[in-house]
């Protein structure tokens, strides 16, 4: 089973799963996406980002990392490959 949990570490859910994948993005990309998806101003986006565990800390605790700024076709290929790898562990 796959879960999409934005606050996985903050909620302690990481202790209940076998593997953790963290998708990273640079700060400006995060701000832009929060603006586009949620209509956040830059200040609101920064508040949201700062209220969460730092991305570097999440990345350090993850089993797998994906760069969310990778071009979509390449990222999709990476996700599919990772999914196949994880299925072999199930």
C-alpha positions as a Markdown table, in Angstrom:
| # | Residue | x | y | z |
|---|---|---|---|---|
| 1 | Unk | 0.0 | 0.0 | 0.0 |
| 2 | Unk | 1.2 | 3.5 | -0.8 |
| 3 | Unk | 0.4 | 6.6 | 1.3 |
| 4 | Unk | 0.7 | 10.2 | 0.3 |
| 5 | Unk | 1.3 | 12.0 | 3.6 |
| 6 | Unk | 2.5 | 15.6 | 3.5 |
| 7 | Unk | 3.2 | 15.8 | 7.2 |
| 8 | Unk | 4.5 | 12.2 | 7.6 |
| 9 | Unk | 7.3 | 13.0 | 10.0 |
| 10 | Unk | 5.5 | 15.7 | 11.8 |
| 11 | Unk | 2.6 | 13.3 | 12.6 |
| 12 | Unk | 4.9 | 10.4 | 13.5 |
| 13 | Unk | 3.5 | 8.2 | 10.7 |
| 14 | Unk | 7.0 | 7.4 | 9.5 |
| 15 | Unk | 7.2 | 4.9 | 12.3 |
| 16 | Unk | 4.3 | 3.0 | 10.9 |
| 17 | Unk | 5.6 | 2.5 | 7.3 |
| 18 | Unk | 8.3 | 0.3 | 5.9 |
| 19 | Unk | 9.8 | 2.8 | 3.5 |
| 20 | Unk | 9.7 | 6.6 | 3.1 |
| 21 | Unk | 10.1 | 8.5 | -0.2 |
| 22 | Unk | 10.7 | 12.2 | 0.1 |
| 23 | Unk | 10.2 | 14.5 | -2.9 |
| 24 | Unk | 12.4 | 17.5 | -2.8 |
| 25 | Unk | 12.2 | 20.9 | -4.5 |
| 26 | Unk | 14.1 | 24.1 | -4.0 |
| 27 | Unk | 12.5 | 26.9 | -2.0 |
| 28 | Unk | 11.4 | 29.0 | -5.0 |
| 29 | Unk | 9.7 | 26.0 | -6.6 |
| 30 | Unk | 7.9 | 25.3 | -3.3 |
| 31 | Unk | 6.7 | 28.9 | -3.1 |
| 32 | Unk | 5.6 | 28.9 | -6.7 |
| 33 | Unk | 3.6 | 25.7 | -6.3 |
| 34 | Unk | 1.9 | 26.8 | -3.1 |
| 35 | Unk | 0.9 | 30.0 | -5.0 |
| 36 | Unk | -0.4 | 28.1 | -8.0 |
| 37 | Unk | -2.1 | 25.3 | -6.1 |
| 38 | Unk | -3.4 | 27.1 | -3.0 |
| 39 | Unk | -3.3 | 30.8 | -4.0 |
| 40 | Unk | -0.8 | 31.6 | -1.2 |
| 41 | Unk | 1.1 | 34.8 | -1.2 |
| 42 | Unk | 4.8 | 34.6 | -0.9 |
| 43 | Unk | 4.6 | 35.3 | 2.8 |
| 44 | Unk | 1.9 | 32.7 | 3.4 |
| 45 | Unk | 3.9 | 30.1 | 1.5 |
| 46 | Unk | 7.0 | 30.9 | 3.5 |
| 47 | Unk | 5.0 | 30.6 | 6.7 |
| 48 | Unk | 3.7 | 27.2 | 5.6 |
| 49 | Unk | 7.2 | 26.0 | 4.6 |
| 50 | Unk | 8.8 | 27.2 | 7.9 |
| 51 | Unk | 6.0 | 25.5 | 10.0 |
| 52 | Unk | 7.1 | 22.1 | 8.7 |
| 53 | Unk | 10.2 | 20.0 | 9.4 |
| 54 | Unk | 13.1 | 21.3 | 7.3 |
| 55 | Unk | 13.3 | 19.5 | 4.0 |
| 56 | Unk | 17.0 | 18.7 | 4.6 |
| 57 | Unk | 16.0 | 16.8 | 7.7 |
| 58 | Unk | 13.2 | 15.0 | 5.9 |
| 59 | Unk | 15.6 | 14.1 | 3.1 |
| 60 | Unk | 18.2 | 12.8 | 5.6 |
| 61 | Unk | 15.6 | 10.5 | 7.2 |
| 62 | Unk | 14.1 | 9.2 | 3.9 |
| 63 | Unk | 14.8 | 5.8 | 2.4 |
| 64 | Unk | 14.5 | 7.3 | -1.1 |
| 65 | Unk | 14.7 | 10.8 | -2.6 |
| 66 | Unk | 13.1 | 12.1 | -5.7 |
| 67 | Unk | 13.9 | 15.6 | -7.1 |
| 68 | Unk | 10.5 | 17.2 | -7.7 |
| 69 | Unk | 12.0 | 19.7 | -10.1 |
| 70 | Unk | 13.0 | 17.0 | -12.6 |
| 71 | Unk | 11.2 | 17.3 | -15.9 |
| 72 | Unk | 7.9 | 15.4 | -15.7 |
| 73 | Unk | 8.7 | 12.7 | -18.3 |
| 74 | Unk | 12.0 | 11.9 | -16.5 |
| 75 | Unk | 10.4 | 12.0 | -13.1 |
| 76 | Unk | 7.6 | 9.7 | -14.2 |
| 77 | Unk | 10.2 | 7.2 | -15.4 |
| 78 | Unk | 12.0 | 7.4 | -12.0 |
| 79 | Unk | 8.8 | 6.9 | -10.1 |
| 80 | Unk | 7.9 | 3.9 | -12.2 |
| 81 | Unk | 11.4 | 2.4 | -11.6 |
| 82 | Unk | 11.2 | 3.0 | -7.9 |
| 83 | Unk | 7.7 | 1.5 | -7.8 |
| 84 | Unk | 8.9 | -1.6 | -9.5 |
| 85 | Unk | 11.8 | -1.8 | -7.0 |
| 86 | Unk | 9.6 | -1.4 | -4.0 |
| 87 | Unk | 7.1 | -4.1 | -5.3 |
| 88 | Unk | 10.0 | -6.6 | -5.3 |
| 89 | Unk | 10.4 | -5.9 | -1.6 |
| 90 | Unk | 6.7 | -6.5 | -0.8 |
